[in-house]
Amino acid sequence: MVKKVLIWALAFVITALAAIYQRKTGPTYPKSYSIMIGTETYKGSLLRSHAGVKECLLEVPVDDKGITGYIHYKRFKNK
């Protein structure tokens, strides 16, 4: 009897931890970032998915217009 209760408790804990992990790291949540350029630290977030038909707007809060960058992405394999 005690063994069955322990197995059920362990199963519940594993399931709860897996659900919490999936909720926090889901593929559709924005990816937060923090980058340091010189002495300035910039924080923001990047979208991980976009279902629109237009381009996905990407804005990085940097005051210096001389700072540029690019984004590289690939489509997830599907049918």
N, C-alpha and C positions, 0 to 999 in steps of 0.2 A: 504493500500500500504506500509506504513512504517513498519507495523507488518511483512509483507512478507519479506521485505528486511532484517529486523533484524533476522528472522528465518533462512534465507539463509546465512547470515553472521555468525551466530552461528554455523550452520551446517558446513560451510567451516572451521572455527576455530577448531572445534572438530575433523574434518577429518585430518586437517594438524597436529594437536598435536598428534593424534593417529599414523599417518605415521612417524613422527619424533621419537616417543617413540619406535615403532617397529624397525625402522632402527638402533637405538642405542642399543637395547637390544635383537636383533635377536638371535636365538638359535645357529647359526653357527659362531658367532663371538667369538674370544678367550676371556676368563675371565682373566682380569688383577688382579694381587695380589701384596701385599706388606707385608712382614713379618719381624719382628725384633727378632733377636736371639742375646742375650747379648746386645752389643752396635752397632752391625752391622745391617743394613737394606738391605734386598734383595728384588728386584722387578723382576717380570716376567709375563708370561701369560700362561694359560693352554687352550688347545684345547677343544672345547665342542662337536665336532663331528669328526669322522674319517671314511672315506669311503674306505680306503685301505684294502687289504687282509693281509698285514703284521701288526705287532704290531705298535702301535703309540708311537713314541719316546717322552719321557718326560724328559726334562733337567731342573734342577734348578741351577742357577749360585751361588753355595756355594763353597768357597775355602776349608773349613774344611771337610775332608773326613770322619770324625767321625759322622757327621750329616747324619742321614738316615730318611727315611719316606716311606709311602706307599700311593697308590691311590686306592680308592674304587669307583666303578662305577656300574651302572646297565643298562641294555638295556631298551630302551623306549618301552612301550607296542605297539605292532603292530599286524596285522592279524596273 
